[in-house]
């Protein structure tokens, strides 16, 4: 995974001075080595002020020496850079029928991971108990102390109130509504815990790793359900109540008589999700129970399965054409388990989107398969934590904790 984007120069106080060491640190997040003199020249701070802030960051371990710069005479100046291995992150992907727990560094590079076929319907205690247990084992097996754990990021397959981390009436998560996910995890791992919808964090992970220069991106997850993560003007859009991007329950004309599990009729999810396509094939006498079965049938050349996947792509494209008109993304990424069907779904999506959207909105539009694949969610969960703990306020909090500890 690539390093986090170098953020813009932090806001300055009157007189042009950067307020805190946490602000100065933002210049270092791209991983490029700096000297104290270069930082002083860039920020306008006195060298003595820069030296004091850099010493704090060096003591925290977030910054390390990386050699010496060329000298024009006298002792060569030291270079230092962001040290992503200074802390670890526990990144968690909770799916409808699986849980993936990964240990990463602050750049999102995976150190170790575990995966289990654990249904989210087993309830929060069972699922989060596995998360905590697996996280502790990964830390122990990798020789990383719990004291260096920066935080835990968790993606859930349903709506989440981002401010509290509590699921809100999730349709496929019995027992999770209003559950205190943060509190449960923090009883065992007393670090920041951030929770979001799984598609939102997949969008974060895909963009950070493969589309860092793209400010307007849609990530579409096609699996047991269908949803999207919306990045607009470089920012993840959650909406007023955290339900932005819930494409699965947008009505599609072809499904007027098909009842969705949400109680409405004609929902995209009821026509084009993995389970929906499998049910349609089973009704024709073809042995298919899950989306994975459909993908396998298509891979072996089953014409009916291929046709059904192409039609699912068209149905998704019908909804995405409206999204393109409203949001004008430059990249649409198709991910989730059904993305394993590759070009069969993509062909249907492209066919409708390019036909139904105005030329100006599609001239530079790219519709692509996810490059992060199964790791998109854990990459995004890690990114969620690193954005929090490496922000100016997050770095200042870490430095304050160090100071109070002596």
HELIX and SHEET records of a PDB file:
HELIX    1   1 UNK A   21  UNK A   25  1                                   5    
HELIX    2   2 UNK A   26  UNK A   28  5                                   3    
HELIX    3   3 UNK A   36  UNK A   43  1                                   8    
HELIX    4   4 UNK A   47  UNK A   60  1                                  14    
HELIX    5   5 UNK A   84  UNK A   86  5                                   3    
HELIX    6   6 UNK A  120  UNK A  122  5                                   3    
HELIX    7   7 UNK A  124  UNK A  142  1                                  19    
HELIX    8   8 UNK A  146  UNK A  148  5                                   3    
HELIX    9   9 UNK A  181  UNK A  186  1                                   6    
HELIX   10  10 UNK A  198  UNK A  210  1                                  13    
HELIX   11  11 UNK A  247  UNK A  249  5                                   3    
HELIX   12  12 UNK A  253  UNK A  255  5                                   3    
HELIX   13  13 UNK A  268  UNK A  272  1                                   5    
HELIX   14  14 UNK A  274  UNK A  282  1                                   9    
HELIX   15  15 UNK A  291  UNK A  299  1                                   9    
HELIX   16  16 UNK A  303  UNK A  327  1                                  25    
HELIX   17  17 UNK A  337  UNK A  341  5                                   5    
HELIX   18  18 UNK A  343  UNK A  356  1                                  14    
HELIX   19  19 UNK A  359  UNK A  362  1                                   4    
HELIX   20  20 UNK A  373  UNK A  375  5                                   3    
HELIX   21  21 UNK A  376  UNK A  389  1                                  14    
HELIX   22  22 UNK A  392  UNK A  404  1                                  13    
SHEET    1   A 2 UNK A  63  UNK A  68  0                                        
SHEET    2   A 2 UNK A  78  UNK A  82 -1                                        
SHEET    1   B 5 UNK A 110  UNK A 116  0                                        
SHEET    2   B 5 UNK A  99  UNK A 105 -1                                        
SHEET    3   B 5 UNK A  88  UNK A  94 -1                                        
SHEET    4   B 5 UNK A 149  UNK A 156  1                                        
SHEET    5   B 5 UNK A 192  UNK A 197  1                                        
SHEET    1   C 2 UNK A 160  UNK A 161  0                                        
SHEET    2   C 2 UNK A 166  UNK A 167 -1                                        
SHEET    1   D 5 UNK A 235  UNK A 237  0                                        
SHEET    2   D 5 UNK A 226  UNK A 232 -1                                        
SHEET    3   D 5 UNK A 217  UNK A 222 -1                                        
SHEET    4   D 5 UNK A 331  UNK A 335  1                                        
SHEET    5   D 5 UNK A 366  UNK A 369  1                                        
END                                                                             
